[in-house]
């Protein structure tokens, strides 16, 4: 079958479309005919050789997809061949077919096409699991989202705003700031010439911070937290090692949590996907939350999509169609 292959770790130029062996669904899995998939920052890290797939996962890049069920594995109930779905993956999405544990298969939200749905599973699961299941953001609380114009950022802004939180976000250009405001951010902060710590301190502090920068923002994030605040770190774009002021955490009775989604046990991913279908999909169907797509391109343009992803000038997701 067609799939994205690599010639080794490196830049986008190592990516191309070639032929790999077709997967088979095991017990409790379904086989999907992939219609579309999407590019995530984790894919660029895997391409560079610094983020390998968890044991047993496909070596093919791709953490989400949409498509139609082609075959049911042993013991699978509640789905039938031909059903249109989207799925959260541990790998394998950049291919014509992928085998997926049934707990990570979700219906396409009402009103969306398969192509539109391809970029939703990873961001929806990341935001729901971290902001709501881990940090327990409540209506009326303040959420700070770093990188508000990215795939995760645009989902976090929309979802938190729709559920009644006051959203603060950072971005680096007037166009991105305006996009964030249009999605529901009450306060859009240009990190190039504004200090998000000052903004949040004047507002009373952030109850929850969703951070993709890691070490670079660690101290400033703690300073921006409110009493009882929860900092959730989901990325290391600003480095992996930082200094943490424990005294500041103690004074604020605050917490710092670092999480990843890809390597979680199947039971946890199933619970997350159930939460997404129950709580996020109705908001998507109603139009209160929508996928933000920078560009849609054929799978053969995967190297170009990675290149654009790494320039940082985009907003939302890059979707690849088969």
SEDRENTI-133537 format. One line per 5 residues: their letters; for each residue x, y, z of C-alpha. Coordinates in Angstrom, 1 decimal. Each point is the difference from the previous one (the first is absolute). Layout:
BEGIN
a) X,Y,Z | ... $
//
This chain:
BEGIN
xxxxx) 0.0,0.0,0.0 | 1.0,3.7,-0.4 | 1.6,1.6,3.1 | 2.4,2.7,1.0 | 3.5,-1.5,0.3 $
xxxxx) 3.3,1.5,1.1 | 3.6,-0.5,-1.2 | 1.2,0.6,3.6 | -0.1,2.7,2.7 | 0.2,3.5,-1.3 $
xxxxx) -1.8,2.9,-1.6 | -3.2,0.0,-2.0 | 2.0,-1.2,-3.0 | 0.2,-3.5,1.5 | -3.7,-0.5,-0.5 $
xxxxx) -1.7,-1.4,-3.1 | -2.9,-2.3,-0.9 | 0.9,-3.7,-0.6 | -1.4,-3.5,0.5 | -0.2,-1.8,3.4 $
xxxxx) -1.7,-3.1,1.2 | -3.7,0.3,0.7 | -0.9,-0.3,3.7 | -2.5,-2.6,1.2 | -2.5,0.7,2.8 $
xxxxx) 0.7,-2.0,3.2 | -2.6,-0.9,2.6 | -1.8,3.1,1.2 | 1.2,2.1,-3.0 | -1.6,1.3,-3.2 $
xxxxx) 1.7,0.5,-3.3 | -0.6,3.4,-1.6 | 0.2,1.1,-3.6 | 1.6,3.4,0.6 | -1.6,3.0,-1.8 $
xxxxx) 2.1,2.8,1.7 | 2.6,0.4,2.7 | 1.7,3.0,1.6 | 3.5,1.2,0.9 | 0.8,0.6,3.7 $
xxxxx) 3.2,1.3,1.6 | 0.6,-3.4,1.4 | 0.3,-1.3,-3.6 | 2.8,2.5,-0.7 | 1.8,-1.3,3.1 $
xxxxx) -0.4,-3.6,-1.0 | 1.4,0.9,-3.5 | 3.1,1.4,1.8 | 0.5,-3.2,1.9 | -0.7,1.5,3.5 $
xxxxx) -3.6,-1.3,0.6 | -0.3,-3.7,-1.0 | -3.4,-1.7,0.1 | -0.8,-2.0,3.2 | 0.6,-3.8,-0.1 $
xxxxx) -2.4,-1.8,-2.3 | -1.1,3.1,-1.9 | 0.4,0.5,-3.7 | 3.3,1.6,-1.1 | -1.9,2.0,-2.6 $
xxxxx) -0.5,3.7,1.1 | -3.5,1.2,0.8 | -1.9,0.5,3.2 | -3.5,0.5,-1.3 | -2.2,-0.7,-3.1 $
xxxxx) -3.4,-0.3,-1.4 | -1.5,-2.6,-2.2 | -2.3,-3.0,-0.4 | 0.0,-3.3,1.8 | 1.3,-2.7,-2.3 $
xxxxx) 0.1,-3.0,2.4 | -0.9,-0.8,3.6 | 2.5,-1.9,2.1 | -1.1,-2.8,2.3 | -2.4,1.1,2.8 $
xxxxx) -0.8,3.4,-1.4 | -3.6,1.1,0.5 | -1.9,3.2,-0.5 | 1.5,0.8,-3.5 | -0.4,-1.4,-3.5 $
xxxxx) 1.9,0.0,-3.2 | -0.5,3.3,-1.9 | -0.5,2.1,3.1 | 1.6,3.5,-0.3 | 2.3,0.7,2.9 $
xxxxx) 3.0,1.9,1.3 | 2.6,-1.5,2.3 | 2.8,0.8,2.5 | 3.1,-2.0,-0.9 | 3.3,-0.9,1.6 $
xxxxx) 1.4,0.0,-3.6 | -0.8,-1.1,-3.5 | -2.3,2.8,-1.2 | 2.0,1.1,-3.0 | -1.1,-3.1,-2.0 $
xxxxx) -2.8,-1.4,-2.1 | -1.0,-2.3,2.8 | 0.5,-0.2,3.8 | -1.0,-2.4,2.8 | -1.4,1.8,3.0 $
xxxxx) -1.2,-1.2,3.5 | -3.7,0.4,0.0 | 0.0,2.2,3.1 | 1.9,2.6,-2.0 | -2.6,0.1,-2.9 $
xxxxx) -2.5,2.8,0.1 | -3.0,0.9,-2.2 | 0.5,3.0,-2.2 | -1.7,3.0,1.6 | -3.4,0.9,-1.6 $
xxxxx) 0.3,2.4,-2.8 | 3.7,-0.6,-0.7 | 1.6,-1.6,-3.1 | 2.6,-2.7,0.4 | 2.7,2.4,-1.1 $
xxxxx) -1.0,2.6,2.6 | -0.1,-2.7,2.7 | 3.5,-1.2,-0.7 | 1.7,2.7,2.1 | -2.2,-0.3,3.0 $
xxxxx) 0.8,-3.1,2.0 | 3.5,0.9,1.2 | -0.8,3.6,1.0 | -3.3,-0.8,1.5 | 1.4,-2.9,2.1 $
xxxxx) 3.0,2.1,1.1 | -2.1,3.0,1.1 | -2.8,-2.0,1.6 | 2.4,-2.3,1.9 | 2.3,2.7,1.2 $
xxxxx) -2.1,3.1,0.6 | -3.1,-1.7,1.3 | 0.8,-3.6,1.2 | 3.4,0.9,1.5 | -0.2,3.7,0.9 $
xxxxx) -3.8,0.0,0.6 | -0.6,3.5,-1.5 | -3.3,1.3,1.2 | -2.5,2.5,-1.3 | 1.0,3.5,0.9 $
xxxxx) 3.7,-0.9,0.5 | 2.9,1.6,-1.9 | 1.9,-2.1,-2.6 | 3.3,1.0,-1.5 | 0.8,-1.8,-3.3 $
xxxxx) 3.4,0.5,-1.5 | 0.2,-0.2,-3.8 | -3.6,0.8,-0.5 | 0.1,-0.1,-3.8 | 1.3,-3.5,-0.3 $
xxxxx) -2.1,-3.2,-0.2 | -0.2,-0.6,3.7 | -0.3,3.7,0.8 | -2.9,0.6,-2.3 | -1.9,-3.0,1.5 $
xxxxx) 0.8,1.0,3.6 | -1.2,3.6,-0.6 | -3.3,-1.1,-1.6 | -0.7,-2.8,2.5 | 0.8,1.9,3.1 $
xxxxx) -1.9,3.1,-1.2 | -3.1,-2.1,-0.9 | 0.0,-1.6,3.4 | 0.1,3.3,1.8 | 3.7,0.7,0.8 $
xxxxx) 1.7,3.4,-0.4 | 2.8,-0.7,-2.6 | 3.3,1.7,-0.2 | 2.4,-1.0,-2.7 | 3.4,0.9,-1.5 $
xxxxx) 0.9,0.3,-3.7 | 2.6,1.8,-2.1 | -1.7,2.0,-2.7 | -3.0,2.3,-0.4 | -1.7,-2.5,-2.3 $
xxxxx) 0.4,-2.8,2.5 | -1.2,2.1,2.8 | -3.1,0.9,-2.0 | -0.7,-3.6,-0.7 | 0.3,-0.8,3.7 $
xxxxx) -2.5,2.7,0.8 | -2.4,-1.2,-2.7 | 0.1,-3.5,1.6 | -1.0,1.3,3.5 | 3.2,1.2,1.7 $
xxxxx) -0.9,2.9,2.2 | 3.6,1.2,0.2 | 2.6,-0.6,-2.8 | 3.5,0.8,1.0 | 2.8,0.7,-2.5 $
xxxxx) 3.0,-1.8,1.7 | 2.4,2.0,-2.1 | -0.8,3.3,1.8 | -2.2,-0.8,2.9 | 0.7,-1.9,3.3 $
xxxxx) -2.7,-2.7,0.5 | 1.0,-0.1,3.7 | -0.9,3.6,0.5 | -3.3,-0.4,-1.8 | -1.0,-3.0,2.0 $
xxxxx) 1.1,1.5,3.3 | -2.2,3.0,-0.6 | -2.9,-2.3,-0.7 | 0.5,-2.1,3.2 | 2.1,-2.8,-1.4 $
xxxxx) -0.7,-3.0,-2.2 | -1.9,-2.9,1.5 | 1.3,-2.3,-2.8 | 2.9,0.4,-2.4 | 0.4,-2.2,-3.0 $
xxxxx) 3.6,0.2,-1.0 | 1.9,-1.4,-3.0 | 3.3,1.9,0.7 | 1.4,-1.9,3.0 | 3.2,1.3,1.5 $
xxxxx) 0.0,3.4,-1.6 | -3.3,1.0,1.7 | 0.1,-2.1,3.1 | 0.9,2.8,2.5 | -2.2,2.6,-1.7 $
xxxxx) -3.0,-2.4,-0.1 | 0.3,-0.6,3.7 | 0.0,3.7,0.6 | -3.1,0.4,-2.2 | -2.0,-2.6,2.0 $
xxxxx) -2.7,0.9,2.4 | -0.3,-1.5,3.5 | -0.9,-3.7,-0.6 | 1.0,0.3,-3.6 | 0.9,-3.0,-2.2 $
xxxxx) 2.8,0.1,-2.6 | -0.2,-2.8,-2.6 | 3.0,-0.5,-2.2 | -0.5,-1.8,-3.2 | 3.1,0.9,-2.1 $
xxxxx) 3.6,1.0,0.1 | 0.3,2.5,-2.8 | 2.0,2.3,2.4 | 2.2,-2.7,1.4 | -0.1,-3.0,2.4 $
xxxxx) 1.8,1.2,3.1 | -1.0,2.9,2.1 | 0.2,1.3,3.6 | -3.2,-0.3,2.1 | -0.6,2.4,2.9 $
xxxxx) -1.6,-2.4,2.5 | -0.5,2.8,2.5 | -2.2,1.9,-2.6 | -2.1,-3.2,-0.5 | -0.4,-0.4,3.8 $
xxxxx) -1.1,3.6,0.5 | -2.6,-0.4,-2.7 | -1.0,-3.6,0.9 | 0.5,-0.6,-3.8 | 0.9,-3.1,-2.0 $
xxxxx) 2.1,-0.9,-3.0 | -1.0,-3.0,-2.2 | 1.8,-1.3,-3.1 | -1.9,-2.4,-2.2 | 0.1,-1.7,-3.4 $
xxxxx) -2.8,-1.7,-1.9 | 1.7,-2.4,-2.4 | 1.4,-2.5,2.4 | -3.0,-0.2,2.4 | -1.5,-3.4,0.6 $
xxxxx) -2.9,-1.0,-2.2 | -2.5,0.3,2.9 | 0.9,3.6,0.6 | -0.2,0.9,-3.7 | -3.4,-1.7,-0.2 $
xxxxx) -1.2,2.1,2.9 | 1.3,3.1,-1.6 | -1.6,-0.8,-3.3 | -3.3,-0.7,1.7 | 0.3,3.4,1.7 $
xxxxx) 0.6,1.7,-3.3 | -3.0,-1.6,-1.6 | -2.2,0.9,2.9 | 1.2,3.5,0.7 | 1.8,1.4,-3.1 $
xxxxx) -1.9,-1.4,-3.0 | -3.3,1.6,0.9 | 1.7,3.4,0.0 | 1.5,-0.8,-3.4 | -3.3,-1.1,-1.3 $
xxxxx) -1.6,3.3,1.2 | 2.7,2.1,-1.6 | 1.3,1.4,3.3 | 3.3,-1.9,-0.6 | 1.4,-0.5,-3.5 $
xxxxx) 3.2,-1.5,-1.5 | 2.5,2.7,-1.0 | 1.9,-1.1,-3.1 | 2.8,1.9,-1.5 | 0.2,-2.0,-3.2 $
xxxxx) -1.1,-3.3,-1.5 | 2.4,-1.8,-2.4 | 0.5,-3.5,-1.4 | 2.1,-2.6,1.9 | 2.7,0.4,-2.5 $
xxxxx) 0.7,3.5,1.3 | 0.8,-1.2,3.5 | 3.5,1.4,-0.1 | -1.4,3.4,-0.9 | -2.5,-0.2,2.9 $
xxxxx) 2.8,-0.8,2.4 | 2.0,2.9,-1.3 | -2.9,2.4,0.4 | -0.7,-1.4,3.5 | 3.5,0.8,1.1 $
xxxxx) 0.1,3.6,-1.4 | -2.6,0.9,2.7 | -2.0,2.4,-2.2 | -3.1,-2.1,-0.2 | -3.2,-0.1,2.0 $
xxxxx) -1.8,-3.3,0.7 | 0.7,-3.3,-1.6 | 1.4,-1.3,-3.3 | -2.2,-2.8,-1.4 | 1.2,-2.6,-2.4 $
xx) -2.4,-1.8,-2.3 | 0.3,-3.4,-1.6 $
//
